[in-house]
Amino acid sequence: MSTLARLARAEWGPLYAAVRAGLVERGWRAIPMTVAAVCLTALTQYVQNQPWGYQFVQNIGAVRAEDPLWLALLRTPLSLFVPALDLPVWGALAQILLVFGIAEICLGRWRTLVIAYVATLAGTLYARVGIALGPHGFLGLPASDSLVVDTGPSAAVVGLAVFLSWRYRAYVTAGVVVAAMVVEVLLKENLAGREHLAAIAAVLVLCGISELRHRPPGRDRTGSGSGLPPIQS
């Protein structure tokens, strides 16, 4: 086995084994939520590109920092499935199918939805805090960003990718995802990039909580013991 193959197996072997086992056992029945999410995203993309449907989708699924908080929270669940108008929808659909699908198989339907929602909500709330801090404050944003629509499914995809990478010890992959989001902010300096970093921060908190929950009770203060949570398929 070549060095590259050994590295790939060490990085993705456990995750690949979990996904393969789930698909072999249940096939497409392993990812009903993911299939529904892809269909819903495609439907919202179609509707919002119609003259009669754009405002409807905005009213039920577009989140901006200028919106009242209660309205933003009401729209946030559906905002996960409203792709950006200025980006090709096939990219969003492919991301959802791949990342949501892997997460649904490895983490389960409800845990996947919770992590996706937490990541998206973190970006939404960060935008409000950043605008309140102002463009010259630490982590601040210009007031004009209050008119920008939140990231849609991308924050959820990034958050799930980081959580899966941590869960299955694919640390290089997690580092690459985080580094890519940092580079996005440095090059574009846009709201979406900063919301992605907020989503990553929130998911890392979830990773820490999960680590504490699965820590063996006999682990001493010096850190003996593996402390690794069991991998669930």
C-alpha positions as CSV (number, residue, x, y, z in Angstrom):
1,M,0.0,0.0,0.0
2,S,1.4,3.4,-1.0
3,T,2.1,6.1,1.5
4,L,-0.7,8.2,0.0
5,A,-3.2,5.3,0.3
6,R,-2.2,4.7,4.0
7,L,-2.7,8.4,4.8
8,A,-6.1,8.4,3.1
9,R,-7.1,5.3,5.0
10,A,-6.0,6.7,8.3
11,E,-7.8,10.0,7.6
12,W,-11.1,8.7,6.1
13,G,-11.1,5.0,6.9
14,P,-13.5,5.0,9.8
15,L,-15.8,7.5,8.1
16,Y,-15.8,5.5,4.9
17,A,-16.6,2.3,6.8
18,A,-19.5,3.9,8.6
19,V,-21.0,5.3,5.4
20,R,-20.5,2.1,3.4
21,A,-22.1,0.0,6.1
22,G,-25.1,2.3,6.2
23,L,-25.6,2.3,2.5
24,V,-25.1,-1.5,2.1
25,E,-27.6,-2.1,4.8
26,R,-30.3,0.3,3.8
27,G,-29.4,1.9,0.5
28,W,-31.3,5.2,-0.3
29,R,-33.5,4.4,2.7
30,A,-30.5,5.5,4.9
31,I,-30.9,9.1,3.9
32,P,-34.6,10.1,3.6
33,M,-34.0,13.4,5.3
34,T,-31.2,14.3,2.9
35,V,-33.3,13.4,-0.2
36,A,-36.1,15.6,1.2
37,A,-33.6,18.4,1.8
38,V,-32.3,18.2,-1.7
39,C,-35.8,18.2,-3.2
40,L,-36.8,21.2,-1.0
41,T,-33.7,23.2,-2.0
42,A,-34.4,22.5,-5.6
43,L,-38.0,23.5,-5.2
44,T,-37.2,26.8,-3.4
45,Q,-34.6,27.6,-6.1
46,Y,-37.2,27.0,-8.8
47,V,-39.9,29.1,-7.1
48,Q,-37.6,32.0,-6.2
49,N,-36.6,32.3,-9.9
50,Q,-40.2,32.7,-11.0
51,P,-41.6,36.3,-11.2
52,W,-44.4,35.2,-8.9
53,G,-42.3,33.3,-6.4
54,Y,-39.3,35.4,-5.5
55,Q,-41.1,37.6,-2.9
56,F,-42.8,34.5,-1.5
57,V,-39.5,32.7,-0.8
58,Q,-38.1,35.9,0.6
59,N,-41.0,36.2,3.0
60,I,-40.7,32.7,4.4
61,G,-37.0,31.8,4.2
62,A,-34.8,34.9,3.7
63,V,-33.0,36.1,6.8
64,R,-31.4,39.5,7.2
65,A,-29.9,41.2,10.2
66,E,-32.4,44.1,9.8
67,D,-35.3,41.7,10.4
68,P,-36.9,41.6,13.9
69,L,-35.3,38.8,15.8
70,W,-38.5,36.8,16.2
71,L,-39.1,36.9,12.5
72,A,-35.5,35.8,11.8
73,L,-35.8,32.9,14.2
74,L,-39.1,31.9,12.5
75,R,-37.5,31.9,9.1
76,T,-34.2,30.3,10.0
77,P,-35.2,26.6,9.7
78,L,-36.4,27.1,6.1
79,S,-33.4,29.4,5.3
80,L,-31.2,26.3,5.4
81,F,-32.8,25.3,2.1
82,V,-32.9,28.6,0.3
83,P,-29.8,28.7,-2.0
84,A,-28.1,32.0,-3.0
85,L,-29.4,33.5,-6.2
86,D,-25.9,34.5,-7.4
87,L,-24.5,31.0,-7.1
88,P,-25.2,27.8,-9.2
89,V,-27.8,25.8,-7.5
90,W,-26.2,22.5,-8.5
91,G,-23.3,23.3,-6.1
92,A,-25.7,23.7,-3.2
93,L,-27.5,20.5,-4.1
94,A,-24.3,18.5,-4.4
95,Q,-23.1,19.9,-1.0
96,I,-26.4,19.0,0.7
97,L,-26.5,15.5,-0.9
98,L,-22.9,14.7,0.1
99,V,-22.5,16.3,3.5
100,F,-26.1,15.9,4.8
101,G,-26.1,12.4,3.5
102,I,-22.9,11.3,5.3
103,A,-24.1,13.1,8.4
104,E,-27.5,11.4,8.4
105,I,-25.9,8.0,8.0
106,C,-23.2,8.5,10.7
107,L,-24.9,10.8,13.2
108,G,-28.6,10.1,12.7
109,R,-31.4,12.3,11.3
110,W,-32.2,14.4,14.4
111,R,-28.6,15.1,15.4
112,T,-27.8,16.1,11.8
113,L,-30.7,18.6,11.9
114,V,-29.7,20.0,15.3
115,I,-26.1,20.6,14.2
116,A,-27.2,22.1,10.9
117,Y,-29.6,24.4,12.7
118,V,-27.1,25.5,15.4
119,A,-24.5,26.3,12.7
120,T,-27.0,28.4,10.7
121,L,-28.3,30.1,13.8
122,A,-24.8,31.0,14.9
123,G,-24.2,32.8,11.7
124,T,-27.5,34.6,11.9
125,L,-26.9,35.8,15.4
126,Y,-23.3,36.7,14.7
127,A,-24.4,39.1,11.9
128,R,-26.6,41.0,14.4
129,V,-23.8,41.2,17.0
130,G,-21.2,42.2,14.3
131,I,-23.4,45.0,13.0
132,A,-24.0,46.3,16.6
133,L,-20.2,46.4,17.1
134,G,-19.7,48.4,14.0
135,P,-17.1,48.2,11.2
136,H,-14.3,49.3,13.5
137,G,-15.0,47.0,16.4
138,F,-13.4,43.6,16.9
139,L,-15.4,41.1,14.7
140,G,-17.6,44.1,13.7
141,L,-19.5,44.5,10.5
142,P,-20.6,47.5,8.4
143,A,-24.3,48.5,8.7
144,S,-24.8,47.7,5.0
145,D,-24.5,44.0,5.9
146,S,-27.9,44.2,7.6
147,L,-29.5,44.1,4.2
148,V,-27.6,41.0,3.0
149,V,-29.4,37.7,3.0
150,D,-27.8,35.0,5.3
151,T,-25.8,32.1,3.9
152,G,-28.5,29.6,3.3
153,P,-27.4,26.0,3.4
154,S,-23.7,26.7,3.2
155,A,-23.2,27.4,7.0
156,A,-25.0,24.2,7.8
157,V,-22.8,22.3,5.4
158,V,-19.6,23.7,6.8
159,G,-20.7,23.0,10.3
160,L,-21.6,19.4,9.6
161,A,-18.3,18.9,7.7
162,V,-16.3,20.1,10.7
163,F,-18.4,18.0,13.2
164,L,-18.1,14.8,11.1
165,S,-14.3,15.4,10.7
166,W,-13.9,15.7,14.5
167,R,-16.2,12.8,15.2
168,Y,-14.3,10.4,13.0
169,R,-10.9,11.9,13.8
170,A,-10.3,13.2,10.3
171,Y,-8.4,16.2,11.7
172,V,-6.6,17.1,8.5
173,T,-9.9,17.4,6.7
174,A,-11.3,19.6,9.6
175,G,-8.2,21.8,9.3
176,V,-8.6,22.2,5.6
177,V,-12.3,23.2,5.9
178,V,-11.4,25.8,8.6
179,A,-8.5,27.1,6.6
180,A,-10.6,27.4,3.5
181,M,-13.2,29.5,5.4
182,V,-10.4,31.7,6.8
183,V,-9.0,32.3,3.3
184,E,-12.5,33.1,2.1
185,V,-12.8,35.9,4.7
186,L,-9.3,37.2,3.9
187,L,-9.9,37.3,0.2
188,K,-13.6,38.3,0.0
189,E,-14.3,40.0,3.3
190,N,-18.0,39.3,3.0
191,L,-20.7,38.5,5.4
192,A,-21.1,34.9,4.3
193,G,-17.5,34.1,5.0
194,R,-17.7,35.5,8.5
195,E,-20.9,33.6,9.2
196,H,-19.2,30.4,8.1
197,L,-16.5,31.1,10.8
198,A,-19.3,31.7,13.4
199,A,-20.9,28.4,12.4
200,I,-17.5,26.6,12.9
201,A,-17.1,28.2,16.3
202,A,-20.5,27.1,17.4
203,V,-19.9,23.5,16.1
204,L,-16.6,23.4,17.9
205,V,-18.4,24.2,21.1
206,L,-20.7,21.2,20.3
207,C,-17.7,19.0,19.7
208,G,-16.3,20.0,23.1
209,I,-19.6,19.2,24.8
210,S,-19.8,15.9,23.1
211,E,-16.2,15.1,24.1
212,L,-17.0,15.8,27.8
213,R,-20.2,13.7,27.6
214,H,-18.3,10.7,26.2
215,R,-15.2,11.1,28.4
216,P,-14.7,7.8,30.4
217,P,-15.6,8.4,34.1
218,G,-12.3,7.0,35.3
219,R,-10.2,9.4,33.3
220,D,-7.9,11.3,35.7
221,R,-6.8,14.9,35.7
222,T,-3.5,14.1,33.9
223,G,-5.4,13.1,30.8
224,S,-4.8,9.4,30.9
225,G,-7.1,7.3,28.9
226,S,-8.1,7.9,25.3
227,G,-11.2,10.0,25.9
228,L,-12.4,9.2,22.5
229,P,-16.2,8.9,22.0
230,P,-17.4,5.7,20.4
231,I,-18.1,6.0,16.7
232,Q,-21.7,5.4,15.8
233,S,-22.9,4.3,12.5
